[in-house]
């Protein structure tokens, strides 16, 4: 669990193919087939090797392989609606992310962001990509104001997007705030960051010296898992902590929640998903 990518359950349905070489006009046929697949509502994710001189030489020495021009391949694939992964890690993570968010189509690129750490809120705003920060509606703001007041942090937090709940927010406040943001009709896509090193959250696996249980029905992980099952907008979670919080990340992943360990990676790959969905809508 030391990867920075999503810890999405491997039980999600997916298919993968390894293409070793092309005959004349295979590229044109592949592009046409890709367009048909994307038009049918499915996605294709491609990792193209042989992009450097050394990689091309290695590819040419492999059985049935001929390395072509990477830039041409990439642009033709993108023109056909294919999502092109830059690295093998990105390829694996994108396959898992697209599978976990299957059927969750964003209406636009307006992002709603929540965290309990100021630095993570800033990191989110710094890495928006093609997203824009949604403007919370009046109903959402009223719900958030009630959450902050109930948690006695209303004097510390300004109501804006990204929303900084501070380390004082407890499990229930997290759930209520996330629901308010994701329920907002002005929010198309969501990202929820959690820096779990705070006594306000039930984020540790059971053990000596504390009473926490990240799998308990009242824990923040359990609450977020329920929200993910109930609110069908595309959104992801970040668990920004060390090995102590691997059980929390694994619990969310097992519940099918796309779970990352850093905000910048979460936003970058979520942006790939959003752009692919919106491009298909025309």
C-alpha positions as CSV (number, residue, x, y, z in Angstrom):
1,X,0.0,0.0,0.0
2,X,2.9,2.3,-0.5
3,X,1.8,3.4,-3.9
4,X,0.4,6.8,-4.4
5,X,-2.4,5.6,-6.6
6,X,-5.9,4.6,-5.7
7,X,-6.5,1.5,-3.6
8,X,-9.6,0.4,-5.5
9,X,-10.9,-3.1,-4.9
10,X,-9.5,-5.5,-7.5
11,X,-12.9,-7.2,-7.8
12,X,-14.2,-4.5,-10.2
13,X,-14.9,-5.8,-13.7
14,X,-12.2,-4.9,-16.2
15,X,-10.5,-6.1,-19.4
16,X,-7.0,-5.7,-20.7
17,X,-5.1,-6.5,-23.9
18,X,-1.4,-6.5,-24.8
19,X,-0.8,-5.6,-28.5
20,X,2.6,-6.8,-29.8
21,X,2.6,-5.5,-33.3
22,X,0.7,-4.0,-36.2
23,X,0.4,-5.0,-39.8
24,X,-0.2,-2.4,-42.6
25,X,-3.4,-0.4,-41.9
26,X,-3.9,-2.1,-38.5
27,X,-3.6,1.4,-37.0
28,X,-6.4,2.8,-39.0
29,X,-8.6,-0.2,-38.2
30,X,-7.8,0.2,-34.5
31,X,-8.7,3.9,-34.5
32,X,-12.1,3.1,-36.1
33,X,-12.8,0.3,-33.7
34,X,-11.8,2.6,-30.8
35,X,-14.3,5.3,-31.9
36,X,-17.0,2.7,-32.1
37,X,-16.2,1.4,-28.6
38,X,-16.1,4.9,-27.1
39,X,-19.4,5.8,-28.9
40,X,-21.0,2.8,-27.3
41,X,-20.5,4.3,-23.8
42,X,-17.3,2.4,-22.9
43,X,-13.8,3.7,-22.3
44,X,-10.4,2.6,-23.6
45,X,-7.2,3.3,-21.7
46,X,-3.9,2.9,-23.5
47,X,-0.3,2.7,-22.4
48,X,2.0,3.0,-25.4
49,X,5.6,1.7,-24.9
50,X,8.5,2.3,-27.2
51,X,8.3,6.1,-26.9
52,X,12.1,6.7,-26.6
53,X,15.1,5.5,-28.7
54,X,16.0,2.9,-26.1
55,X,12.4,1.8,-25.7
56,X,12.0,1.5,-29.5
57,X,15.2,-0.6,-29.7
58,X,13.9,-2.9,-27.0
59,X,10.5,-3.2,-28.7
60,X,12.0,-4.0,-32.1
61,X,13.9,-6.9,-30.5
62,X,10.7,-8.4,-29.0
63,X,8.8,-11.0,-30.9
64,X,6.5,-9.6,-33.5
65,X,7.1,-6.0,-32.3
66,X,7.7,-2.9,-34.4
67,X,8.0,0.4,-32.5
68,X,6.2,3.3,-34.3
69,X,6.1,7.0,-33.6
70,X,4.8,7.6,-30.1
71,X,3.5,11.1,-30.7
72,X,1.5,10.0,-33.7
73,X,0.1,7.0,-31.9
74,X,-0.8,9.2,-28.9
75,X,-2.6,11.9,-30.9
76,X,-4.5,9.4,-33.1
77,X,-5.6,7.5,-29.9
78,X,-6.8,10.7,-28.2
79,X,-8.6,11.8,-31.4
80,X,-10.5,8.5,-31.2
81,X,-11.5,9.1,-27.6
82,X,-8.9,6.9,-26.0
83,X,-7.4,7.9,-22.6
84,X,-3.6,7.7,-22.9
85,X,-1.7,6.9,-19.7
86,X,1.8,8.4,-19.3
87,X,3.1,5.6,-17.0
88,X,2.3,2.0,-16.1
89,X,1.3,3.1,-12.7
90,X,-1.1,5.6,-14.3
91,X,-2.5,2.9,-16.5
92,X,-3.2,0.5,-13.6
93,X,-4.8,3.3,-11.6
94,X,-6.9,4.7,-14.4
95,X,-8.3,1.2,-15.2
96,X,-9.3,0.8,-11.6
97,X,-10.6,4.4,-11.3
98,X,-12.8,4.2,-14.4
99,X,-14.2,0.8,-13.3
100,X,-15.0,2.2,-9.8
101,X,-16.8,5.3,-11.2
102,X,-18.5,3.4,-14.0
103,X,-22.0,4.9,-14.6
104,X,-21.2,8.1,-12.7
105,X,-21.2,10.7,-15.5
106,X,-20.4,14.3,-14.5
107,X,-22.7,17.0,-15.8
108,X,-19.8,19.4,-16.1
109,X,-16.4,20.2,-14.6
110,X,-17.4,22.1,-11.5
111,X,-15.5,20.6,-8.6
112,X,-16.5,20.5,-4.9
113,X,-13.6,19.9,-2.5
114,X,-13.5,19.1,1.2
115,X,-10.6,18.5,3.5
116,X,-9.6,18.9,7.1
117,X,-6.2,20.4,6.4
118,X,-5.4,23.8,5.0
119,X,-2.4,22.6,3.1
120,X,-4.5,20.0,1.3
121,X,-7.1,22.6,0.3
122,X,-4.4,24.7,-1.2
123,X,-2.9,21.7,-3.0
124,X,-6.3,20.9,-4.5
125,X,-6.7,24.5,-5.7
126,X,-3.3,24.4,-7.2
127,X,-4.0,21.2,-9.3
128,X,-7.4,21.8,-10.8
129,X,-6.5,20.9,-14.4
130,X,-9.7,21.4,-16.4
131,X,-11.8,21.7,-13.3
132,X,-13.2,24.9,-12.0
133,X,-14.1,25.4,-8.3
134,X,-17.9,25.3,-7.9
135,X,-19.7,28.1,-6.2
136,X,-21.7,26.7,-3.4
137,X,-25.5,27.4,-3.5
138,X,-27.4,29.0,-0.7
139,X,-28.9,25.7,0.5
140,X,-25.4,24.1,0.6
141,X,-24.0,27.1,2.5
142,X,-26.8,26.9,5.0
143,X,-26.2,23.2,5.6
144,X,-22.5,23.8,5.9
145,X,-23.0,26.7,8.3
146,X,-25.1,24.4,10.6
147,X,-22.3,21.7,10.5
148,X,-19.6,24.1,11.4
149,X,-21.7,25.6,14.2
150,X,-22.6,22.2,15.6
151,X,-18.9,21.4,15.6
152,X,-18.0,24.7,17.2
153,X,-15.6,25.5,14.4
154,X,-17.8,28.2,12.7
155,X,-15.5,30.9,14.1
156,X,-12.5,29.2,12.5
157,X,-13.7,28.3,9.0
158,X,-14.8,30.5,6.1
159,X,-17.4,29.0,3.8
160,X,-15.7,28.7,0.5
161,X,-14.5,26.0,-1.9
162,X,-12.3,24.1,-1.1
163,X,-13.9,23.7,2.3
164,X,-11.4,23.4,5.2
165,X,-13.0,21.6,8.1
166,X,-9.9,21.8,10.2
167,X,-8.5,18.9,12.4
168,X,-11.3,19.7,14.9
169,X,-14.1,18.2,12.7
170,X,-15.3,14.8,13.9
171,X,-16.6,11.9,12.0
172,X,-20.2,13.0,11.9
173,X,-19.3,16.6,10.8
174,X,-17.2,15.1,7.9
175,X,-20.2,13.1,6.7
176,X,-22.6,16.0,6.9
177,X,-20.3,18.4,5.2
178,X,-19.5,15.9,2.4
179,X,-23.2,15.2,1.8
180,X,-24.0,19.0,1.7
181,X,-21.3,19.6,-0.9
182,X,-22.1,16.6,-3.1
183,X,-25.9,17.3,-2.9
184,X,-25.3,20.8,-4.3
185,X,-26.6,20.9,-7.9
186,X,-23.8,23.3,-8.7
187,X,-21.2,20.6,-8.0
188,X,-20.5,18.1,-10.8
189,X,-17.5,16.2,-9.4
190,X,-16.2,15.8,-5.8
191,X,-12.9,15.2,-4.0
192,X,-12.7,14.6,-0.3
193,X,-9.4,14.8,1.5
194,X,-8.8,13.4,4.9
195,X,-5.6,13.9,6.9
196,X,-6.4,11.3,9.6
197,X,-3.8,12.2,12.2
198,X,-6.3,13.9,14.6
199,X,-8.0,12.6,17.8
200,X,-11.3,14.0,16.4
201,X,-11.5,11.1,13.8
202,X,-12.0,7.4,14.3
203,X,-9.3,6.5,11.7
204,X,-7.0,3.9,13.3
205,X,-7.3,0.1,13.2
206,X,-8.1,-1.4,16.5
207,X,-5.1,-1.8,18.8
208,X,-3.5,-1.2,22.1
209,X,-3.4,2.3,23.6
210,X,-6.5,3.7,21.9
211,X,-10.2,3.0,21.4
212,X,-10.5,3.7,17.7
213,X,-11.8,1.3,15.0
214,X,-11.8,2.6,11.5
215,X,-14.2,-0.2,10.5
216,X,-16.9,0.8,13.0
217,X,-20.2,2.0,11.7
218,X,-19.7,5.5,13.1
219,X,-16.1,6.0,11.8
220,X,-15.3,8.5,9.0
221,X,-14.4,5.7,6.6
222,X,-17.7,3.9,7.2
223,X,-19.6,7.1,6.8
224,X,-17.8,8.0,3.5
225,X,-18.4,4.5,2.2
226,X,-22.1,4.9,2.8
227,X,-22.1,8.4,1.1
228,X,-20.3,6.9,-1.9
229,X,-23.0,4.2,-2.3
230,X,-25.8,6.7,-2.0
231,X,-24.6,9.7,-4.0
232,X,-23.9,8.8,-7.6
233,X,-21.9,11.8,-8.6
234,X,-18.2,10.9,-9.5
235,X,-16.0,11.6,-6.5
236,X,-12.9,10.2,-4.8
237,X,-11.3,10.2,-1.4
238,X,-7.7,11.0,-0.3
239,X,-6.2,9.4,2.9
240,X,-3.1,11.5,3.4
241,X,-1.2,9.6,6.1
242,X,1.5,7.0,6.6
243,X,1.3,3.3,7.2
244,X,-0.8,3.6,10.3
245,X,-3.7,4.6,8.1
246,X,-3.3,1.9,5.5
247,X,-6.2,0.0,7.1
248,X,-8.4,3.0,6.7
249,X,-7.5,3.3,3.0
250,X,-7.9,-0.4,2.5
251,X,-11.4,-0.4,4.2
252,X,-12.5,2.4,1.8
253,X,-11.1,0.6,-1.2
254,X,-12.8,-2.7,-0.2
255,X,-16.1,-0.7,-0.1
256,X,-15.4,0.3,-3.7
257,X,-14.5,3.9,-3.0
258,X,-11.6,5.2,-5.2
259,X,-9.0,6.1,-2.6
260,X,-5.8,7.9,-3.2
261,X,-2.9,8.8,-0.9
262,X,-2.0,12.3,-2.3
263,X,-4.2,15.2,-3.5
264,X,-2.3,16.0,-6.7
265,X,-2.5,12.4,-8.0
266,X,-6.1,12.1,-7.1
267,X,-7.0,15.3,-9.0
268,X,-4.9,14.5,-12.0
269,X,-6.5,11.1,-12.6
270,X,-10.0,12.3,-11.7
271,X,-9.5,15.0,-14.3
272,X,-8.7,12.3,-16.9
273,X,-11.9,10.6,-16.0
274,X,-14.0,13.8,-16.1
275,X,-12.5,14.9,-19.5
276,X,-13.1,11.5,-21.0
277,X,-16.8,11.5,-19.9
278,X,-17.4,15.1,-21.0
279,X,-15.7,14.6,-24.4
280,X,-18.0,11.7,-25.1
281,X,-21.0,13.8,-24.4
282,X,-19.8,16.2,-27.1
